[in-house]
């Protein structure tokens, strides 16, 4: 394989904005990988700074995702994603699975949320999105399914941020990943408390673009990890209430927006 046709990079801004009980906002420039799981293999070695299951500055190590299934290849990960989508009530998952999220950087993996999109063979649009959410520092996983054609609010079932209570609702606003990609997730408890949003542009997954991004945004993984604790310190200084961690949920707990 000497090229990838549909895998890509999305680059742009990530915005976190807190409205209640105290206002707080920050913006980071980041990039994310968009990987068509059926077209990438361990033999993908022609893109500088990026590899699949092999040491590299940026490494897509398949076993970092869906740990309870322990996938070893992109194709096994795609099968695990489809099984989870069906388990949550999705229909028509015979098409392609696309990964959107963070990969290992300098051997370190940190990704608060990974997204998996399903595109049916009969359409250019994705019909399902699966969010794989993890929390720091407890390293638990939870899955939410979103019907891309009928996005409804879902009850929050999983403790993520210590600054948000668990008795909240998520409001999903997920655009189609085309030449641009926009996504917003808001937390409500009678009123909007918090919104995280992405506004991204698509770029080819190539050695040229990887080199440009490596020097422009050296490590999105480390940047995210440091940034989370830095912003948490700011919220603590602002005396934003802290909520204790809820009882541990099973790894395959889930919710559905459909």
Backbone bond lengths (Angstrom), bond angles and torsions (degrees), N, CA, C in turn:
res aa  C-N    CA-C-N  psi(-1)  N-CA   C-N-CA  omega(-1)  CA-C   N-CA-C  phi
1 X - - - 1.468 - - 1.525 109.00 -
2 X 1.327 118.01 123.06 1.457 121.88 -179.29 1.526 113.33 -116.18
3 X 1.313 117.48 5.09 1.458 120.00 176.13 1.525 108.69 -161.30
4 X 1.322 114.38 159.23 1.464 119.95 173.49 1.519 107.16 -117.31
5 X 1.309 116.31 134.19 1.458 120.41 -174.15 1.520 112.83 -88.33
6 X 1.323 117.45 -38.70 1.462 119.71 -173.15 1.523 114.11 -118.23
7 X 1.309 118.64 -20.70 1.462 120.28 176.06 1.525 108.98 -66.58
8 X 1.332 116.23 149.05 1.462 119.61 -171.64 1.528 110.17 -158.71
9 X 1.328 114.43 -175.36 1.462 123.01 174.40 1.519 107.36 -124.70
10 X 1.321 116.60 137.42 1.463 121.37 171.66 1.524 108.39 -110.69
11 X 1.322 115.77 128.54 1.462 121.41 -178.18 1.522 109.86 -125.28
12 X 1.331 116.42 142.17 1.459 119.58 177.52 1.510 111.84 167.74
13 X 1.323 115.83 -147.89 1.461 121.84 -174.25 1.521 112.06 -110.52
14 X 1.312 114.40 140.95 1.460 123.20 171.47 1.520 107.06 -111.90
15 X 1.340 116.30 125.89 1.465 121.11 -177.58 1.521 109.06 -120.00
16 X 1.315 116.71 129.79 1.461 123.10 171.47 1.524 107.62 -115.46
17 X 1.324 115.69 124.51 1.466 119.78 -178.96 1.522 109.95 -132.33
18 X 1.318 115.64 123.38 1.462 122.63 177.45 1.524 108.64 -104.47
19 X 1.335 115.45 131.28 1.461 121.19 -177.65 1.528 112.31 -104.58
20 X 1.335 116.39 -34.84 1.460 121.90 -178.26 1.528 109.36 -137.63
21 X 1.315 119.23 148.57 1.471 127.67 -3.59 1.529 113.79 -81.23
22 X 1.349 116.57 -11.24 1.466 121.72 175.36 1.516 108.36 -129.01
23 X 1.318 116.35 147.40 1.459 119.53 178.72 1.523 110.12 -80.46
24 X 1.335 114.50 136.85 1.467 119.97 179.04 1.523 107.63 -157.91
25 X 1.329 117.13 135.66 1.464 120.23 -177.03 1.522 109.95 -148.00
26 X 1.340 115.14 141.26 1.461 119.36 172.29 1.522 109.05 -149.75
27 X 1.333 115.28 155.07 1.461 123.02 -178.38 1.524 109.02 -131.31
28 X 1.330 116.24 133.57 1.459 121.81 176.36 1.527 109.12 -125.35
29 X 1.326 115.84 145.15 1.459 120.89 170.01 1.523 107.94 -89.14
30 X 1.328 116.02 130.05 1.462 120.35 -177.04 1.523 110.12 -145.69
31 X 1.321 115.62 167.43 1.462 119.47 169.65 1.516 109.15 -133.56
32 X 1.324 114.51 152.37 1.459 122.59 -175.86 1.526 108.96 -130.22
33 X 1.308 115.49 154.30 1.460 120.58 178.09 1.526 110.18 -94.91
34 X 1.326 114.37 138.10 1.464 123.33 174.89 1.524 106.08 -118.19
35 X 1.318 116.70 107.50 1.454 121.21 -171.21 1.520 111.12 -122.05
36 X 1.317 115.28 121.38 1.458 120.61 172.81 1.526 106.70 -78.91
37 X 1.322 117.11 112.22 1.456 120.36 -168.39 1.524 113.37 -67.01
38 X 1.319 117.16 -22.50 1.465 118.82 -179.28 1.529 112.50 -81.50
39 X 1.337 118.33 -11.67 1.459 119.15 -176.32 1.533 113.34 -110.04
40 X 1.329 117.86 -3.20 1.461 118.75 178.59 1.528 109.58 -110.56
41 X 1.324 116.14 142.68 1.461 122.51 -179.75 1.524 108.82 -140.08
42 X 1.334 115.43 176.09 1.465 120.46 176.60 1.525 111.70 -62.79
43 X 1.333 117.14 -18.30 1.462 120.99 -178.03 1.524 112.49 -84.34
44 X 1.325 117.18 -0.06 1.463 119.90 179.15 1.531 107.61 -73.73
45 X 1.334 116.33 96.80 1.461 120.88 -173.87 1.525 113.26 -132.53
46 X 1.323 117.09 15.02 1.460 120.35 -176.24 1.524 112.82 -101.87
47 X 1.341 118.02 1.00 1.459 121.70 178.05 1.524 108.04 -104.56
48 X 1.314 116.77 116.59 1.457 121.02 -178.27 1.523 111.22 -61.47
49 X 1.316 115.74 141.84 1.469 124.53 175.97 1.532 113.40 73.60
50 X 1.331 118.47 3.50 1.464 120.50 -177.49 1.523 110.08 -138.93
51 X 1.333 116.06 139.23 1.460 120.19 177.52 1.520 109.53 -150.39
52 X 1.322 115.17 168.48 1.463 122.68 175.44 1.524 107.92 -114.99
53 X 1.336 116.09 116.46 1.472 122.82 177.17 1.524 113.89 61.41
54 X 1.326 117.66 19.08 1.465 121.08 176.58 1.525 108.54 -134.63
55 X 1.330 116.03 153.93 1.454 120.41 -177.50 1.521 111.30 -60.00
56 X 1.323 115.10 131.31 1.454 121.45 177.69 1.518 107.23 -165.58
57 X 1.327 116.82 168.58 1.460 119.37 177.26 1.525 109.95 -57.05
58 X 1.330 116.34 -46.10 1.465 122.40 173.23 1.524 107.75 -118.12
59 X 1.323 115.71 121.46 1.466 121.38 -174.75 1.521 110.64 -126.18
60 X 1.325 115.94 122.54 1.461 121.37 172.19 1.523 106.98 -86.17
61 X 1.329 115.64 92.14 1.459 121.42 179.14 1.519 107.90 -93.66
62 X 1.302 116.09 109.83 1.460 121.77 -169.27 1.525 112.09 -59.98
63 X 1.322 117.40 -35.44 1.465 120.11 -176.53 1.529 113.18 -69.12
64 X 1.338 118.08 -7.33 1.471 120.68 175.15 1.524 111.51 -71.66
65 X 1.317 117.65 -15.83 1.460 122.45 -173.80 1.533 109.54 -113.60
66 X 1.336 115.34 149.55 1.469 120.39 -178.24 1.532 110.47 46.03
67 X 1.345 117.93 57.03 1.472 119.85 -173.05 1.521 114.21 -59.80
68 X 1.346 117.65 -28.49 1.465 118.35 -179.02 1.522 112.00 -71.76
69 X 1.336 117.16 -16.25 1.464 121.51 175.99 1.527 112.03 -96.68
70 X 1.331 116.75 -18.14 1.459 123.59 179.58 1.533 113.17 51.51
71 X 1.332 118.49 53.44 1.466 119.80 177.54 1.527 110.80 -68.00
72 X 1.315 116.26 146.94 1.463 121.28 -179.57 1.525 112.55 -114.88
73 X 1.320 117.34 -18.28 1.464 121.53 -179.92 1.522 109.15 -128.92
74 X 1.341 117.78 158.41 1.466 119.64 176.54 1.522 112.50 -56.71
75 X 1.323 116.33 -34.63 1.460 119.99 -179.13 1.538 111.04 -69.11
76 X 1.328 117.22 -37.55 1.464 120.28 175.90 1.524 110.66 -66.87
77 X 1.326 117.06 -36.67 1.463 120.34 176.12 1.519 110.36 -63.81
78 X 1.334 117.60 -42.87 1.464 121.03 178.59 1.527 110.73 -59.85
79 X 1.318 116.95 -40.72 1.468 120.34 178.48 1.521 111.15 -64.55
80 X 1.338 116.84 -39.70 1.466 120.52 178.44 1.522 110.94 -65.02
81 X 1.327 116.59 -39.40 1.467 121.06 178.60 1.522 110.36 -63.62
82 X 1.321 116.90 -46.54 1.464 120.42 -179.73 1.523 111.15 -61.97
83 X 1.328 116.30 -40.82 1.466 119.67 179.41 1.520 110.77 -63.47
84 X 1.327 117.18 -41.20 1.461 120.46 178.88 1.524 110.61 -67.17
85 X 1.329 117.88 -41.40 1.461 120.73 177.53 1.529 110.56 -58.66
86 X 1.322 116.38 -45.90 1.462 120.03 178.73 1.522 111.24 -64.56
87 X 1.314 116.74 -38.64 1.461 121.45 178.74 1.527 110.81 -60.91
88 X 1.325 116.25 -32.08 1.463 120.89 -179.40 1.523 112.98 -89.90
89 X 1.334 116.97 0.10 1.453 119.60 174.17 1.506 116.33 110.12
90 X 1.336 118.11 6.99 1.459 120.17 -179.86 1.523 110.79 -73.07
91 X 1.322 115.18 145.61 1.461 121.45 173.34 1.523 108.06 -113.85
92 X 1.326 116.77 162.37 1.461 122.01 178.04 1.527 111.58 53.30
93 X 1.319 116.50 71.94 1.465 120.60 175.50 1.535 110.13 -117.18
94 X 1.322 115.70 37.78 1.462 121.12 -179.01 1.523 112.29 -91.60
95 X 1.341 116.87 1.61 1.456 120.60 -177.05 1.518 113.18 -91.66
96 X 1.332 115.40 -147.25 1.463 121.74 -175.47 1.530 111.12 -96.93
97 X 1.336 115.69 147.57 1.458 122.34 175.77 1.526 108.93 -109.18
98 X 1.326 115.10 132.21 1.460 122.34 178.06 1.526 109.23 -118.21
99 X 1.315 115.81 132.14 1.463 121.71 175.81 1.520 109.34 -92.22
100 X 1.334 116.59 136.70 1.460 121.65 174.16 1.524 107.73 -131.85
101 X 1.324 117.20 118.73 1.456 118.53 179.28 1.508 112.83 164.98
102 X 1.336 114.60 -157.77 1.455 123.19 -178.08 1.526 110.79 -98.00
103 X 1.334 115.32 152.31 1.460 121.99 174.70 1.528 107.97 -121.63
104 X 1.310 116.14 178.91 1.464 119.62 177.87 1.530 110.92 -64.76
105 X 1.330 116.23 141.00 1.459 122.48 173.74 1.517 107.93 -128.37
106 X 1.326 116.44 125.15 1.467 121.52 -176.88 1.532 111.06 54.86
107 X 1.330 116.00 32.24 1.455 121.28 178.02 1.511 115.00 82.74
108 X 1.333 117.59 -0.28 1.465 121.85 -177.57 1.521 109.49 -105.29
109 X 1.335 116.19 131.57 1.460 120.12 177.24 1.515 110.04 -110.76
110 X 1.321 115.56 125.92 1.460 121.80 173.87 1.517 107.60 -151.28
111 X 1.313 116.43 116.04 1.460 121.11 -178.72 1.520 108.85 -148.93
112 X 1.331 118.59 102.45 1.469 121.09 -178.15 1.523 113.53 -59.29
113 X 1.338 116.46 -31.17 1.463 118.82 179.19 1.524 109.01 -150.72
114 X 1.327 115.47 136.72 1.458 122.80 173.27 1.524 107.69 -117.07
115 X 1.318 116.05 143.16 1.459 120.71 -179.64 1.522 109.44 -117.73
116 X 1.319 115.29 141.54 1.462 122.00 176.92 1.523 107.75 -126.86
117 X 1.314 116.13 124.74 1.460 121.73 -178.28 1.520 109.73 -109.43
118 X 1.328 115.45 140.32 1.460 121.37 175.44 1.518 109.16 -109.89
119 X 1.337 115.40 126.67 1.461 121.39 177.79 1.527 108.63 -116.03
120 X 1.331 117.92 116.51 1.471 119.60 179.67 1.522 111.20 -68.27
121 X 1.313 115.79 156.72 1.466 120.34 -178.23 1.522 112.30 -68.06
122 X 1.329 117.05 -17.51 1.466 121.31 -175.95 1.522 113.36 -96.23
123 X 1.341 118.09 6.21 1.459 120.10 -175.15 1.524 110.86 -147.82
124 X 1.331 115.44 154.23 1.461 120.81 173.65 1.520 111.62 -89.59
125 X 1.325 117.07 -6.16 1.463 121.68 -179.86 1.525 110.65 -102.87
126 X 1.315 115.28 149.60 1.465 120.98 176.06 1.526 109.55 -79.85
127 X 1.319 116.77 140.59 1.469 119.79 -179.63 1.528 113.57 -106.39
128 X 1.335 117.24 -18.43 1.463 120.53 178.18 1.523 110.47 -137.06
129 X 1.317 115.34 146.11 1.460 121.38 171.34 1.525 108.87 -130.40
130 X 1.310 116.29 132.87 1.461 122.01 176.11 1.523 108.41 -112.73
131 X 1.331 116.55 124.95 1.463 121.71 177.15 1.520 109.01 -101.39
132 X 1.313 116.37 124.89 1.466 123.12 175.69 1.528 107.33 -104.19
133 X 1.320 116.20 103.87 1.463 121.91 -173.16 1.522 109.57 -101.06
134 X 1.326 116.04 134.24 1.467 120.66 173.44 1.520 108.78 -123.79
135 X 1.325 116.29 160.17 1.460 119.38 -179.04 1.527 110.69 -124.05
136 X 1.316 114.32 149.36 1.456 122.71 -179.88 1.522 108.28 -110.92
137 X 1.323 120.27 131.42 1.477 127.51 7.35 1.528 114.02 -100.21
138 X 1.334 118.49 14.37 1.470 120.27 -171.31 1.523 113.53 -80.74
139 X 1.334 117.03 -18.41 1.466 121.73 175.37 1.524 112.79 56.99
140 X 1.327 115.98 44.11 1.460 122.16 174.03 1.529 108.65 -100.87
141 X 1.319 116.47 162.12 1.472 121.68 -179.09 1.523 110.44 -124.94
142 X 1.319 114.29 148.32 1.458 120.56 176.48 1.524 107.45 -149.18
143 X 1.350 117.15 149.26 1.460 121.49 -173.13 1.523 111.03 -123.79
144 X 1.329 115.15 134.40 1.462 122.34 176.10 1.527 108.31 -124.14
145 X 1.314 116.68 132.44 1.461 122.23 176.44 1.517 109.63 -103.07
146 X 1.328 116.33 132.54 1.460 121.88 179.74 1.519 109.31 -120.16
147 X 1.321 116.03 125.62 1.463 122.56 172.03 1.523 107.06 -77.82
148 X 1.317 117.23 112.16 1.467 120.71 -174.49 1.522 112.44 -64.78
149 X 1.328 117.80 -23.01 1.457 121.23 -178.85 1.525 112.83 -93.01
150 X 1.320 116.93 -10.04 1.468 120.31 -176.49 1.530 108.58 -151.70
151 X 1.319 115.61 71.99 1.461 121.03 -173.25 1.526 110.58 -80.41
152 X 1.327 114.87 114.49 1.458 120.84 -179.08 1.523 110.38 -114.42
153 X 1.327 115.25 159.17 1.459 120.46 177.49 1.527 109.90 -66.05
154 X 1.334 116.09 148.83 1.461 121.21 177.14 1.522 109.52 -127.95
155 X 1.316 115.34 148.17 1.459 119.81 174.66 1.523 109.69 -70.50
156 X 1.310 115.37 138.03 1.456 120.18 175.07 1.523 108.54 -71.77
157 X 1.319 117.00 125.83 1.459 122.13 -175.05 1.527 112.98 -117.55
158 X 1.313 116.74 4.45 1.455 119.54 -165.29 1.515 109.53 -147.77
159 X 1.328 117.02 129.64 1.461 121.73 -178.78 1.527 109.43 -76.55
160 X 1.326 116.57 120.48 1.464 121.07 -179.01 1.524 110.11 -114.85
161 X 1.325 116.52 -71.27 1.464 121.07 -179.91 1.525 110.37 -94.00
162 X 1.338 118.17 136.14 1.472 119.88 176.14 1.520 112.63 -68.97
163 X 1.338 116.91 -6.76 1.460 120.51 -179.52 1.527 112.65 -99.16
164 X 1.331 116.25 4.70 1.463 121.15 175.90 1.522 109.60 -126.41
165 X 1.340 118.64 132.20 1.466 120.03 176.66 1.524 110.28 -70.95
166 X 1.314 116.53 163.77 1.461 119.21 -178.14 1.524 111.83 -82.80
167 X 1.336 118.59 -22.66 1.469 120.67 -178.71 1.528 109.84 -83.73
168 X 1.344 114.72 70.20 1.458 122.04 179.76 1.524 108.68 -135.02
169 X 1.338 115.30 173.65 1.459 121.40 173.85 1.522 109.65 -120.82
170 X 1.338 114.59 145.29 1.455 121.43 174.47 1.524 109.62 -96.01
171 X 1.308 115.84 136.65 1.466 121.81 172.23 1.527 107.45 -113.63
172 X 1.334 116.07 117.93 1.459 121.57 -177.23 1.523 110.60 -96.10
173 X 1.324 116.50 135.36 1.465 123.09 172.11 1.528 106.56 -135.89
174 X 1.322 115.41 92.67 1.462 121.43 -172.14 1.521 109.38 -115.92
175 X 1.320 116.45 118.89 1.455 120.72 177.17 1.520 111.29 -84.79
176 X 1.313 115.94 169.84 1.463 120.43 175.93 1.533 109.44 -77.06
177 X 1.328 117.78 132.51 1.467 120.39 179.21 1.527 110.97 -75.86
178 X 1.306 116.23 95.19 1.457 122.15 177.87 1.529 108.66 -117.19
179 X 1.320 118.95 -135.07 1.462 120.42 177.24 1.523 111.99 -66.32
180 X 1.307 115.97 -23.49 1.463 121.87 170.76 1.526 107.56 -130.00
181 X 1.309 115.32 162.00 1.462 119.93 -178.28 1.517 108.96 -146.20
182 X 1.333 115.33 126.44 1.459 121.17 178.76 1.523 109.19 -126.24
183 X 1.311 115.15 136.46 1.458 121.27 179.77 1.518 108.55 -145.23
184 X 1.327 116.39 138.07 1.464 121.10 175.03 1.520 108.86 -138.35
185 X 1.316 115.24 138.29 1.461 122.23 176.10 1.519 107.70 -129.63
186 X 1.333 115.61 120.39 1.465 120.89 -177.43 1.517 110.67 -115.12
187 X 1.325 115.85 147.35 1.463 123.23 176.52 1.523 109.00 -107.26
188 X 1.333 115.91 125.85 1.462 121.87 -178.34 1.521 110.44 -120.52
189 X 1.315 114.92 143.36 1.460 122.91 166.83 1.522 105.67 -143.85
190 X 1.317 115.61 82.54 1.472 126.09 -168.56 1.524 111.05 69.02
191 X 1.326 117.81 -39.79 1.458 122.32 174.83 1.522 108.81 -127.75
192 X 1.326 115.94 163.41 1.461 119.30 178.48 1.527 109.88 -74.48
193 X 1.330 115.52 126.22 1.459 121.51 178.55 1.524 112.61 -100.76
194 X 1.341 115.94 -33.96 1.461 118.34 -169.28 1.523 109.85 -157.90
195 X 1.343 116.46 144.30 1.464 122.04 173.75 1.521 109.64 -138.20
196 X 1.323 115.84 132.52 1.465 122.51 169.89 1.522 107.12 -113.29
197 X 1.323 116.92 132.91 1.464 119.36 -176.37 1.523 111.16 -140.05
198 X 1.334 114.64 154.23 1.456 123.14 176.62 1.514 108.78 -124.04
199 X 1.320 117.14 139.77 1.462 123.04 172.10 1.523 106.20 -134.70
200 X 1.344 116.70 105.90 1.457 120.88 -166.69 1.526 111.95 -130.39
201 X 1.332 114.83 154.79 1.456 122.69 174.36 1.528 109.09 -117.91
202 X 1.319 115.20 146.51 1.460 121.17 -175.64 1.525 111.54 -89.44
203 X 1.338 115.49 138.95 1.462 122.50 177.04 1.524 108.77 -135.49
204 X 1.310 115.77 154.33 1.464 120.28 179.48 1.526 110.33 -65.03
205 X 1.318 116.40 144.00 1.460 121.68 173.15 1.527 106.97 -83.35
206 X 1.331 115.72 95.69 1.459 121.77 -174.82 1.523 109.77 -141.37
207 X 1.318 116.28 163.31 1.465 120.52 177.50 1.522 111.04 -60.86
208 X 1.315 117.04 -39.30 1.462 121.12 -179.73 1.523 111.21 -61.33
209 X 1.322 117.10 -47.84 1.466 120.12 -178.83 1.525 111.78 -70.95
210 X 1.323 117.70 -35.76 1.454 119.74 177.04 1.527 110.42 -62.87
211 X 1.311 117.71 -43.47 1.465 120.95 178.72 1.518 110.82 -61.50
212 X 1.332 116.44 -42.95 1.469 120.49 179.51 1.523 110.98 -61.85
213 X 1.316 117.06 -43.85 1.460 120.59 -176.80 1.524 112.14 -74.62
214 X 1.325 117.09 -34.17 1.465 120.25 178.70 1.522 110.50 -59.90
215 X 1.326 116.75 -39.43 1.461 119.75 -179.23 1.523 112.40 -84.18
216 X 1.323 117.08 -25.37 1.466 120.03 179.65 1.521 111.46 -83.66
217 X 1.332 116.55 -43.28 1.471 122.74 179.57 1.530 105.80 -128.49
218 X 1.341 118.93 85.96 1.465 122.24 -167.84 1.523 115.31 -53.14
219 X 1.329 118.74 -45.35 1.470 119.66 -178.29 1.510 110.06 -152.00
220 X 1.327 116.44 100.62 1.461 119.37 179.28 1.522 111.13 -65.04
221 X 1.335 117.38 -31.69 1.463 120.17 -179.46 1.522 111.26 -66.15
222 X 1.322 117.04 -53.69 1.462 120.40 179.58 1.518 110.86 -64.42
223 X 1.329 116.14 -37.76 1.458 120.63 179.53 1.523 110.38 -61.74
224 X 1.325 116.89 -41.98 1.465 120.97 179.19 1.522 111.06 -64.59
225 X 1.331 116.03 -44.62 1.462 120.61 -177.55 1.528 111.40 -63.44
226 X 1.323 116.24 -47.58 1.464 120.13 178.77 1.520 110.29 -65.75
227 X 1.339 115.55 -41.70 1.458 120.13 -177.60 1.516 113.39 -61.54
228 X 1.329 117.47 -38.45 1.465 120.73 -179.37 1.530 110.67 -60.90
229 X 1.313 116.65 -45.58 1.467 119.35 -178.65 1.529 111.73 -72.72
230 X 1.321 117.32 -33.41 1.458 120.98 177.60 1.528 110.58 -65.55
231 X 1.323 116.91 -45.32 1.464 119.75 179.37 1.529 110.94 -69.94
232 X 1.329 117.21 -33.08 1.465 119.95 176.10 1.525 110.80 -62.49
233 X 1.320 116.50 -39.06 1.466 120.15 176.93 1.524 110.68 -62.16
234 X 1.322 116.56 -41.40 1.469 120.06 178.77 1.527 110.97 -62.66
235 X 1.341 116.86 -41.82 1.466 120.27 178.67 1.529 110.88 -65.65
236 X 1.320 116.17 -37.70 1.466 120.10 177.91 1.527 110.30 -63.11
237 X 1.328 116.27 -42.13 1.465 120.67 178.69 1.522 110.76 -63.86
238 X 1.335 116.26 -34.58 1.469 120.61 178.19 1.528 112.24 -77.66
239 X 1.327 116.84 -0.28 1.464 123.50 178.81 1.534 112.71 63.51
240 X 1.318 116.06 36.26 1.462 119.91 171.89 1.530 107.59 -70.00
241 X 1.337 118.69 132.35 1.473 120.94 -176.78 1.527 112.44 -57.77
242 X 1.316 115.61 145.77 1.462 122.68 178.02 1.524 108.75 -109.37
243 X 1.338 115.81 131.68 1.466 121.99 -179.30 1.523 109.18 -107.33
244 X 1.320 115.70 135.14 1.461 120.13 -177.37 1.522 110.78 -69.04
245 X 1.315 115.45 154.73 1.458 122.14 -179.67 1.520 110.01 -68.45
246 X 1.319 116.08 131.72 1.463 121.39 179.60 1.520 109.99 -74.26
247 X 1.340 118.13 166.00 1.469 120.15 178.40 1.520 111.48 -54.75
248 X 1.312 115.93 146.74 1.457 121.78 -176.83 1.514 110.22 -61.64
249 X 1.330 115.74 133.14 1.459 121.62 176.09 1.517 108.99 -97.53
250 X 1.317 116.07 157.24 1.458 119.62 175.92 1.515 109.42 -63.82
251 X 1.329 116.48 151.80 1.453 121.39 -176.91 1.519 112.11 -59.64
252 X 1.317 117.04 -31.80 1.457 119.32 -174.89 1.525 112.24 -100.69
253 X 1.334 117.39 19.35 1.457 119.06 172.49 1.527 108.91 -61.10
254 X 1.312 117.27 154.32 1.446 117.99 -174.39 1.517 111.16 -155.67
255 X 1.305 113.72 170.52 1.453 121.93 171.59 1.520 106.53 -147.29
256 X 1.301 116.36 167.02 1.459 118.88 -175.05 1.513 110.86 -139.61
257 X 1.332 115.17 137.88 1.461 122.42 173.33 1.511 106.83 -115.75
258 X 1.322 116.47 103.72 1.474 118.50 -176.94 1.521 110.00 -153.00
